[in-house]
Amino acid sequence: QNVSPRTPTGDVANEDPDPIAQHGSFLTTSAGSRLQETDHTLKAGERGPSLLQDHHFREKITHFDHERVPERVVHARGAGAHGYFEAYGNAASVTRAKFLAPGRTTPVFVRFSTVLGSRGSADSVRDTRGFATKFYTEEGNFDLVGNNIPVFFIQDAIKFPDIIHAGKPHPDREIPQAQSAHDTFWDFVSLHTEAQHHTMWNMSDRGIPRSYRMMEGFGIHTFRLQNEEGHTCLVKFHWKPKLGVHSLTWEEAQIVGGTDPDFHRRDLADAIESGACPEWELGIQVFEDTPEQTYEGIDLLDPTKIVPEEKVPVQLIGRMVLNANPRNYFEETEQVAFHPGHLPPGIDVTDDPLLQGRLFSYIDTQLTRLGGPNFNQLPINRPHAPVNDMFRDGYGQQAGHTGVAPYTPNSLDGNNPLTANESDAAFTDLPVTVAESVKTRAAPASFDDHFSQVRLFWNSLTDVEKDHVVGAYSFELGKCYEPAVRERQVVNLARVDESLAQQVAESLGLPVPDVRGSEQTGDDRSPALSQLGGTWPV
Ligand code: HEM
């Protein structure tokens, strides 16, 4: 009776419902051996040297040495929360996605973030904010990976490394843009006039939110929905905060950044802990799915454009409440992996060239960030739906796959899921006609207008908001050492609005540019990049 073999179910560790959760009255190694003590290394005599034999020491230090995973290449700084989404049911007329059907409630995890700063940077900086939501639907995960600004800097994903390189800390000194030279960012923005729209939102109060709880969210791209009858429509997603949209003033943001760099993550966690659970309503703008995919001349595949809500009102289709903080930041907020291609049946992507590129990028970066191909098995990423992907092995494999034939069809295992799944529950690639059959890198002419919506945004602002925008451009451009960069950006502002350009030019001590030629002809197209040498063509 003294010596008995261990059985798979009869040992101490397996009686613990969560054997790796680190609780209990004694310490063990990671293999479960009880430790006598953990404060001193094993040495040859009290005064050493230390012995290589000390497995516990080596294991402890080795694990510590590997505690850090790479931070996200963008959106590294974030804060997350759990909650639920309640569908109003009215979207069932446009989509067969079950989580939007009447009476459905779906668990969610949301991660808010800044874009450019590193994991340890301050919350209150002027930047775009990420607003990424994972809906754990019964039909698999739906990730709505959006921002708090309704447009994006660039129109084609191939430019993403360029805009991020221009905005990240300078390669020589690793000093962030926000604290020193701003030349590379404004060099990029002034040369890529498609970025003017997003940038003016950044320079407005939207660039310095008061709280994550008080931000709108936007899916930005146009998505395609399909209903039970097979009818399709195009939509843009919007989150509307119940608390309204509020911002910090620039002075407040500076003080907050210095006194409490964790201002936004603290605000979110404190609010939820005290029961003041933030809420948003989800809405959609709905467009007819025509071959042109335009609305009144606005190309719906151009992510630098909005469709004004006065023209196409946002129809509210559900409500989200965030009511629980993560219990462990690393496990949940750091390891969560969003992907714009995680879509349930009834929601599909469009050919927006920015969205198309994102479909590649997220899984690619997560393979490195989360150490191999099995990160969707992590608890925070696991769908609340059965998974039968026939994937096998790989770093971090958690699943105890059985059977000998991980392929289908097979005649050995009896595990033969339908490969041609015609059931209504399956995601179907919609039979959309591909518009152009000639291979080309050219962008459509409908992407050429880079200024009219910047003017629309500027004209929508109150006088106080306009003052803030002038102040922001003046401050940011004032940090540029290169006169040509400043001048070029002020010319861009003149193409938006004369008084804006005049005020910024005056505060920078620059001459007011004259662009009346292009304004009078209503020409809002981007000047050819080849013309952007030392002098700007006006
Ligand atoms: C991360 C939004 C464009 C590549 C993120 C996150 C958000 C976001 C919210 C943070 C997700 C999180 O909290 O974990 C957007 C929006 C875009 C856009 C709204 C345009 C409309 C792009 C493009 C690319 C890209 C064009 C690349 C071609 C990435 C990468 C990450 C990321 C690599 C890090 C993902 C990770 O490590 O898990 N983006 N993004 N994004 N984005 Fe985007």
Boltz pocket constraint, residues with backbone or C-beta under 6 A from the ligand:
constraints:
  - pocket:
      binder: B
      contacts: [[A, 71], [A, 72], [A, 73], [A, 74], [A, 75], [A, 78], [A, 111], [A, 112], [A, 113], [A, 129], [A, 130], [A, 131], [A, 132], [A, 145], [A, 146], [A, 147], [A, 152], [A, 156], [A, 157], [A, 158], [A, 160], [A, 218], [A, 219], [A, 220], [A, 221], [A, 303], [A, 333], [A, 336], [A, 337], [A, 338], [A, 354], [A, 357], [A, 358], [A, 361], [A, 362], [A, 365], [A, 366], [A, 369]]
      max_distance: 6.0
